[in-house]
Amino acid sequence: MSAENEKPRSKLSKRRRANAPAGTKKRRDVWVTAEEEAALVAKAARQKVTVPNLLLTAALSEASEAPTERRAAMAELMAIHTLLARVSNNVNQIARHANAGDEFPQDAKAALAYVREVAMRIDRTIEGLM
């Protein structure tokens, strides 16, 4: 088929990458289980790319997070969960004391300020994950 008769392909169509000027330099073999292979094939089919292309773009993407970053974010969220549990206990104690008819405790302002601080920490952590 001549070049003038070729129809331009959509950028979404399956197509080989252009050859590198110096050719391929390195080859990497990846061993996966049957389940991992099935998941890779299914994800590649959904994205309409080949499995090697899927792996390469995922590995080189700036937007993806490393497993260590994911673990750090999860640890931060677990620490925030613990803080919220403690703060909610303090707020319950303050509410019980205020509802008993006694004077509003002086520690309430500090507890509420801490609640605001924890809420802002949650917001920062969520923004960091986006």
C-alpha positions in Angstrom: 0.0 0.0 0.0 1.5 3.4 -1.0 2.0 6.2 1.5 -0.4 8.5 -0.3 -3.3 5.9 0.1 -2.8 5.4 3.8 -5.4 6.8 6.1 -4.1 8.6 9.2 -4.6 6.5 12.3 -6.3 7.7 15.4 -4.0 8.3 18.3 -6.1 5.8 20.3 -5.5 2.9 17.9 -3.1 0.1 18.8 0.2 1.0 17.3 3.9 0.3 17.8 6.0 3.0 19.3 8.3 4.7 16.9 11.8 3.1 16.7 14.4 4.8 18.8 17.2 6.3 16.7 19.9 4.1 18.3 17.7 1.0 18.6 16.7 -0.9 21.7 19.5 -0.8 24.3 18.1 -3.0 27.2 15.6 -5.7 27.6 13.8 -6.4 30.9 12.0 -9.6 31.7 9.3 -9.5 34.3 8.0 -12.7 35.9 4.4 -12.6 37.1 1.9 -15.1 38.5 -1.1 -16.3 36.4 -3.4 -14.0 38.4 -1.1 -11.0 37.9 -0.9 -11.7 34.2 -4.7 -11.9 33.9 -5.0 -8.6 35.7 -2.3 -7.0 33.5 -4.0 -8.2 30.3 -7.4 -7.0 31.4 -6.1 -3.6 32.4 -4.1 -3.3 29.1 -7.2 -4.2 27.1 -9.3 -1.6 29.0 -6.8 1.0 28.2 -6.3 -0.3 24.6 -2.5 -0.7 24.9 -0.2 -3.6 25.1 1.0 -5.0 28.4 4.6 -3.8 27.9 3.3 -0.4 27.0 1.1 -0.4 30.1 4.1 -1.4 32.4 6.4 1.1 30.8 4.0 4.1 31.1 3.0 3.2 34.6 6.7 2.9 35.7 7.8 6.1 34.1 4.7 8.2 34.9 5.4 11.1 37.3 1.8 11.0 38.6 2.1 7.5 40.0 3.2 7.0 43.5 5.8 4.6 44.8 4.9 1.9 47.2 6.9 3.6 49.9 4.9 6.8 49.4 1.7 4.8 49.6 2.8 3.2 52.9 3.8 6.6 54.3 0.4 8.0 53.4 -1.3 5.0 55.0 0.7 5.4 58.2 -0.2 9.1 58.3 -3.9 8.3 57.9 -3.7 5.7 60.7 -2.0 8.2 63.0 -4.7 10.7 62.2 -7.4 8.1 62.9 -5.9 7.5 66.3 -5.8 11.2 67.0 -9.4 11.6 66.0 -10.4 8.8 68.4 -8.6 10.5 71.2 -10.1 13.9 70.4 -13.6 12.5 70.1 -13.3 11.0 73.6 -12.2 14.5 74.9 -15.1 16.2 73.2 -17.5 13.7 74.7 -16.1 14.3 78.1 -16.5 18.1 77.6 -20.1 17.7 76.4 -21.0 15.5 79.3 -19.5 18.0 81.7 -21.3 20.9 80.0 -24.6 19.1 80.0 -24.4 18.2 83.7 -25.0 21.9 84.4 -21.6 22.7 85.6 -19.5 25.5 84.4 -18.1 25.2 80.9 -14.5 23.8 81.4 -11.5 26.0 80.6 -9.9 23.1 78.7 -12.7 23.2 76.1 -11.1 25.9 74.1 -7.8 24.0 73.9 -9.6 20.8 72.9 -11.6 22.6 70.2 -8.4 24.2 68.9 -6.8 20.8 68.7 -9.8 19.5 66.8 -9.3 22.2 64.2 -5.6 21.4 64.0 -6.4 17.7 63.4 -9.0 18.7 60.8 -6.4 20.8 59.0 -3.9 17.9 59.2 -6.5 15.7 57.5 -7.0 18.2 54.8 -3.2 18.5 54.1 -2.8 14.7 54.0 -5.7 14.4 51.5 -4.3 17.1 49.4 -0.9 15.3 49.4 -2.6 12.2 48.1 -4.2 14.0 45.2 
